[in-house]
Amino acid sequence: MEKPGRLLSTTLLGTNLTETAIAVLGTAITVSLWGSQGGLLIATLGITAITLLFAEVIPKTIAVHHA
């Protein structure tokens, strides 16, 4: 790998953009379904759980398993 720093920064940028997009879309959907009060709470809890599971736990578990 010639430029590991560039790979890392590109990966982090992509991750941040994806997580931000998921948060925006998830909040818009839940607020439209459940209103501003309930929708915000559901979006916060739901998106946090989804992000932790799919962006943190599963990739790290797979990496440790295949290391």
N, C-alpha and C positions, 0 to 999 in steps of 0.2 A: 504494500500500500504506500503510494508516494506521498499523499497529503492526509494523514489521519486527522489533523486538526480541522481541515475543511469538511471531511466526512462527518465528524462529530457536530460541528456547527450547523451543517445542513440538516442532519437528523434532528437536532434540538429545535431548529426553526420549524421544520415540518411538524414535529410533535406539538409545539405550541400553537401553530395555526390550526391544526386539526382539533385540539382540545378546545380552543376558543370557538371554533365553528360549531362543535357539538354542544357547547354550553349555550350559545346563542339560539340555535335551532331547537334544542330541547326546552329551553325556557319559553320561546315563542309558542311552541306546540302545547306545553302544559298550561300556560296562561290562557291560551285560546280555549282550552277544554275545561279548565277548572276555575278560571277567574284569576285576578291578580294576587289575592291572598293565598289561596290554596295552591295555585299553580306555581308560585315562587318557592314555596316550601317543598312541594313534590319535585320540582326541577332541581333544587339544590340537593336534596337527598338522593334522588335517582341518578343524576348525572355524576355526583360524587362516587356513588357505588359503582356505576358503570365504568368510570374512568379508573378507579382503583383496580377493578377487576381486569379490564382489558388493556390498560396502558401500564400497569405496574405489576400485578401479581402473576398473570398468565405468562407474559414475556420473560419475566425473571425465572419462573419455574421451569419453563422450557429451556432457557439458557443453562440453568444449573443441571438439568437432566441430561443435556447433550454436551456438557463441558468435559 
